[in-house]
Amino acid sequence: MFFKKLMIGFIILGIMGFIYGDRIFYFQANLMIQWMYDFPAYEAYDRIVRYYPSSPHKAEARKMMDILIKRNGDLRKYLATRDKDIRKIEEKRAQNENFH
């Protein structure tokens, strides 16, 4: 009986997270900014922009991402190295998929 109620609770939480995911990430990002954690805040805003393109919070998320990049030099360096690594992986994948 307990596991049945627990399973129903998890299903309800999953549905709520699916429906209100952008709001949850927006709340998380604002909370992380208040606690002065720029990296997790940036990642939460990035998830809003990437996974919820029709979200009403998308424009605000882009603005806050720009502000966080300008405010934190370490974040800027991290993003530069991350983007460089992603480009290398994409180039390798393109070479492996090229059949000519």
N, C-alpha and C positions, 0 to 999 in steps of 0.2 A: 504494500500500500504506500509506504514511504517513497519507494523508488518511482512509483507511478506519478506521484505528486511532484517529485523532483524532476522527472522527465518532462512533465507538462510545463513546469516552471522554466526549464531550459529552452523549450520550444517557444514559449511566449517571449522570453528574452531575445532569442534569435530573430524572431519576427520583428520585434520592436527595434532591434539594432539594425535590421535591414531597412526598415521604413525610415527611421530617424537617424541614420548613420552620419549624415553631414552635420546635423545639429550636435551629435555627440562629439565629433571631431572638433567642431567649433568651440564647444564648451571646454574640451580638453586643452585646446591651444590657448584659450584665454586664461585658463587656470595655470598653465605652465608659464605664461608670460608674467602673471602675478607672482609666481614663485621664483622668477628669474632663471628659468630653464629655457634658453633660446633654441637649442637643438631639437628637443621634443616638440616645442611649439611650431617650429618651422616644418617638421615632418607632418604634424597634424594638419597644418594649412595646406601642405603639399598634397596630402591625401584628399582633401576637399576638392582641390583644383583638378587632380588627376581622375578621381573616381566618381565625382558628382558634378558633371559639367553643367547641369541645369539647376544647380543649387542657388538659392538666393544669397548664400554666404560666399559665393565664388569671388566676386569683385573685392569684397573686404579681405578675403584670404590672400589674394594677389597683392593688395596694398601692404598688408602686414608682413608678407614674405619679403617684399622689397625693404621695408623698414628694418626687419630683423637682419637682413644681409648688410645694410649700411651701418647698423649699430654694432654688430659683432664681427670683428676681423677673423676670429677663429672659424666662425661659420662660413665666411667667404672662402677661406682656404680649404675647408673641408669640401665645400661644394665644387670648387675647382678641381680637386683631386678626384672626387667622385665622378664628375662629368668626364674627366680624362679617362678614367678606368672604364666607364660605360662605353665611350667611343671606341676604345681598343677592343672591347668585347664585341661590339657591333661590327667592326671591321673584320675581325676574325670570322665571325658568323657569315658575313657577306662573302669572304673568300672561300669558305667551306661550301657555301651554297652555289657558288659560281661554277657552272658546268662547262665553260668555254675554255 
